[in-house]
Amino acid sequence: YDFGPTELAKKHLLDEGKDEKTIFVTGNTVIDAMQHTVVDNYNHPELEWVGDSRMIFITAHRRENLGEPMHQMFRAIRRVLNEHPDVKAIYPIHMNPLVRKAADEELGDCNQIHIIEPIEVFDCHNFEARCHLCLTDSGGIQEECPSYGKPVLVMRDTTERPEGVEAGTLRLVGTDENTIYEWFTKLLDNDKEYSKMAHAINPYGDGHACERIADI
């Protein structure tokens, strides 16, 4: 059996020569997992620091973004934070020393962002559920955040999750400083643009993938 998260995944399996009778579109089980990892009574010192501010959740580590692209990403984030005193950002940073060096150079003295050590999936899911929006070059977060109505700006030129772009839950913004700045600002200042992404339907599942798989 092949359990695909989306119709596009099913198409890829058919293109590989899989038997259509053994392919089932179920959604992704990670969306199911978030029903159990995200809890109402969650608390964390970083969330206490955020307080009533709008929280931005950031992840950035991809190898193809190392160097100047990552510096541009961080400069864009810095510019937007400087212009929005009601916004705070949390960035669990990757262990890669090149990522840490770039972050320190561009964001190290910004008091609106906390760069913290990597966090476990339980904390990550709860941060995602409580953020205002997410900026990322990661993969899984592109599926997870939209299940809680959180827009995702993808700081990459391509994504292996095109269904999210088509559905409107993701926006590809590349690594150009001005493009990231423009879209980040737009989602903070334009309620209509924010709402359009926040209310788009997550194409990666509805939280019932495991049930479907078990039934099949």
N, C-alpha and C positions, 0 to 999 in steps of 0.2 A: 504493500500500500504506500501511496505518496500523499501526504497531507500538506497541501499548499496553503499559505496564508491568504493569497489573493488570486483573482482570475488571471492576472498576468503571470504569476508563478505557475499556474496550471498550463498556460500557453507555452512557457519555456520547457516544461516537462514534456508536453506533446511534441515540441520541436526536437527534443532529444530522443524521440521515438518511444516514449513510455505509452503504455496501454491506457486509453482514456477511462476504461472501466475500473482501473485501480487508483485513479486520481480523485481526490476529494478536496474542495476548497473549504477550509475550516476556520480561517483566521489564525493568528499567531498566539501560541500559548503564553507568551510573555505578558500579553494583555490580561489574561486570566490571573497570572501571578500577582499583578498589581492590585487585584481585588483583595489580596491577603497581606501584601507587604505594606500598603498604604493604610495608616490607621488614624483615627480622629484625635487620639490623645498623644500623638507624637510630639516630642519637644527636643530641642537641640540648642546648645549655646549660640550657634551661628544664627539660628532663627530669632533668638532673643535679641541679638545684635541688630538684625534687620528691623525688628519691631514693626511699625506700621508702614514702613517704606515699601515701594514696589520692588520685589526681588527678581533679579536676573540670574539665571543659572547658566554657567558657562562650562563647556569642556572643549579643549583644544589640544591635540597631540599628534595629528597624522603626519607621517614622515614626509609626504609630498608638500606639506605646508611649512616645514622647517625652513628657517632663514627669513628672507625678506617678506614672503607671504604672511608668516606668523606675526612679524613686527607690524605689518599693515593692519592685520586683524586686531591686535592689541591697541594700536593707536586709535583706530575707529572707536573701540569700546571706551577708551579713555576720554575721547572728545565728547561722546554722548553722556557719559557719567558727569563730566564737568558741567554740562549744560542742564542737567536734571538732578538737582539736589535732593529730590524726593525718591531717588532710585539708589539701591545698593545691589552689589553683585557678589555672588559666591562662586569661586572657581577652585574645585578640587583638582590640583595640578598633577600632571603625569610625572613619573620618576625620571624621564629623559632629561639629562642635564642641559641639553640645548633648548628644550621647552622652558625649563626653569630660568635659564639665563635671559631668554627673550622676555619672559613675563616680568622678571625683576627689573629689567632695563626700561620697559614701557609702562608697567603698572605698579612697580614696587612701592612708590611713595603716594599712591592714590588712596585716600582714606575712605573711599566709597566702595572699595572692593576688598574682600578677604580672600587671599590665596591660601587654601588649606591643603593638608595632606589628602591623598586618595581616600575615598570612603567606600563602605560596603554597599551592596545592592539595596539593602533595607533603607539605609539613609538616603541613597541616591533617589530611589523611587519617591520617598517622602518629600525630598527637596523639589523634585520635579512637579509633584502634585501641588505644591504651595508656591511655586514661582509665578511671576507675571508672564514671562516668556523665557525662551531658551535660545542661546547662541551656541552652536556646536559644530564640530567637524567629525563627530563620532557617528556610529551607525545606529545602534539600538535605541538611543534616545529619540531618534526621528520617528520611531513607532510608539514609544512610551508616552512622551509628553502630550501628544494630541488626544490620548485617551482621557486626559483630564482637562481638555479644552485649552491647552497651552500652545500658542503659536511657536514654531521653531524656525529660526533663521539658520540655514545650513551654509557654513563658511567653507564651501568647496565649489569647484567648477562642475562636478558631476556627482550623482548619487546613485547607489544601487537600489534606492527606494523611490523610483519614479512615480509610483502610485500615490505617494503622499504629496508630491508636487502637483500632480493632476487633480487630486482631491482638494487641494488648497490648504492642507494642514502644514505643509512645508513651503519655504521659499528659498530657492537657491540664490545666494548672494555672492558667491565666489570669495576671493581673498583681497579684492581691491578695497582700500581704505574708504574711499568715498562712497562706494556702493553699499558697503556694510553700514557706514554712518547714516546714509540716506534711509535705508530700510529700518534700521534700529530706531532712528528718530521717528519715522513714520508710525511705527507700531506703538510708540510711547505717547505720541501727540495726537494721533488720528484714531478716534474711537471706532469709526466705521471700518477702517482697515484692520484694526485689531479684532473687532467682532467677527469680521468675515472669516478670518483664520481660526479664531477661537471656536466658532460654531460649525466649522466644516466637519464632516463625518470622517472619523479615522478609518481608513481603508484596511487597516491591519487587524481588525478584530473587534468584537463586542463583549469579550469576556466569557464566551461560551465555547471556545475552541476545544478545550479538554473534554467537555461533555460530548461534542460531536464526534471526536476521535474515539472515545470510549464506546459510544453507540455503534459506530461503524465497525 
